[in-house]
Amino acid sequence: CHCGGGGLLYKAGDIVHGSAAVVSQYLKRGYLYEQLRLQRGAYGAMTSFDVQDGVFVMLSYRDPNLAETLKVYSNTPTALNENIQRSNGLGSEAEDAIIGTIGAIDGSAPQPNEVGWLSLIQWLHNESPEIRQNWRNSILDTKQGDFVAFAERLAAWRMPSVAVVSSPASFQKAASEGFQLELITLP
């Protein structure tokens, strides 16, 4: 099955610090990868965080354990807090997440046919070079407390939702384990 869980972490007007993108990267490459891919056999796990609208999503694909995945998603705030407290500061995984987040922004130069599109998007979002540099600086300035703050936001999630593409058997198994899911059969 394919399973996505997510929702609004930041409401309109909230200031989003670059550390939120770092924690998203940390969860994707660390906790979710270990829990879903390595321990539970999903083909992959990822996160998506949209800075513009404040939505954070956790996703798994080709996942044989829907109910277990939903438990992992709901345990993410606790696990994030425990992992970051255990490392007593920013450990190497968190530092790797900072590097990965910067790499996602500045990795490779855009293709010539992408430059105009990127410029248009930056102009529409009112992103000046100064704003983009401040974003990079806030990523590089990520601290342990930023991870804790993200975990707290995740624990107090606004409007979480789950969407699943699955076989009926996997869906029924998750429902039998107490998850309240609404089955919608597509034509």
N, C-alpha and C positions, 0 to 999 in steps of 0.2 A: 504494500500500500504506500501511498504518499500522504504525509501528515504534516499540516502546518498549524502552528498555534501562535497567536500574536494579538496585538492590540495597541492601543494608544498609551504610550508612556509619558509623553509630554503634550500638554494642551497648548492651544494657541496662546502666545505671549510668554511661555516658559523659555528660559535661556537654555540652550543645549550646548553643553561643553564638549569639546573634542574627545574627552575621555569616554563618552558614551559610544563612540565609534570604536574605540580601543577595546572596551568591554565586549562589544558585539563580536569583534575579531577574536578575542580571548575565548569566548564561549564557543564560537565556531571551531576553532583550531584545538581547543582543549576539552572542556567538559562535555559538550555535545558529541564531539568526535569520539571521545573515549567511551561515553555511555551508550551511544546509539550505534556507532560503526563497529567499534572494537568489541564491546561486551554483548550487544544485542543483535548484531548481524545486519543492520541496515546497510544498504549500499553506500549511503552518504548522509551527511548532516550539515546543515548550514544555517546561517542567520542572515537577516536583512534588517538594516536600520536606515530609515529615511529621515534625515535631518530636517527636511522641509516640513513634514507633517507630523513628526514625532512618533511614528509607528515602528514597532520592533516586532519581528517575526522569527520564530524558530521553525525549521523545516527538516523533514527527513524524507528520503526517497528510497524506493524498493525496500521497504521496511517490513520485516515479517512479524513484528510485535507491536501492534497498535496500542494496546492497553499499557504496555511497559513504556512506550514512548510518551504517552500522555502523563504517566507518573514522573518521568524524567523532566518533562516540561514544567510540571507543577512544583518539582523539587529544585528547580534551577536557582531561585533566589537563596535558598538555604545553602545549597552546594557552593554557590559563588562566594557567599560570606565565609563559609568554612575554609574553602581553598585559599582565599586571600589572607585570612587571619593566620592560617597555618604557615604561610610563607613568610610571615613577619616582615612585611614590606613588599615591595614589588619583586617577585621572583623572576626567574629567567623566562617562564611562560608569558608573564605579563609584559616583560621587556620585548619579547618576540612579537607580541600583539601590537605594541607601539610601532615597531619597525614595519610590521605587515600593514598596519593602517596607513602609515606614511607611504609605503610602497604602492598601495592601492591608489593613492592620490597622484603620486609623482613617478610611478613606475617607469613607463615607457612613454615616449613622445607620441602624441596623437598623429594619426595618418593625415595627410593633407586634406582628404575629403571630410575629416571629422572636425577640423579646426573651426570652420564657420559655424557648425552646429553647436560646438562647445561654447563658442563666444556668444552665440544667441542665448543659450541657456543661462550663462553667467550674467548676461545683461538683463534677462527677464527676472532673475532672482536678485538682481541688484548686488552682485558679488564683485566687488572691486579687488584688485590685487592685494590691497591691505587687509580686506576681510579674509581672503583666502590664506594669507600669511598668518593672521591671528588664529585661524582655525588650525593650521599646522602647529603653531606654538602651543595651543591648548592641548593638542594631541601629545606633543613631546613633554608637556608639563603634567601628565597624568600621574596621580598619586594613589596610594592605597585607599585613602578616604573616598576617592572617586568610584572605586569598585564597590565599596560599601554603600554609597549613595545610590548607585545604579541598582544594586540588589534590593535596597529598600523600595525604590520605585517599582521594580519588578514584582515585589511582594504585594504592593498596593495597586496592582495593575488596573488601569481604567479600560473598561469594555473589552476584556479578553474574548477571543473567538478561536474556534478550532474548525478547520476544514480538512476533510479526509477523502481521498479517492482510494477505494478499497473493495475487496471482495465482500460479499454478504457475510461469509463465515467469519472473517476478521472483525467485521463490524459487530456481529452478534456476540463474539467472544468479549470484546471490549464492553459492550452493554451488559453482559452477564457479570462483569467484574465491577459494576457500579457506575460506569460512565454514562451520563445521560446524553445520548447522541440522537440526532434526528436523521433518519435515513431518507435520502432523496434519490430516487431512481431516475436516471436520465434516459431519454429515449434513444 
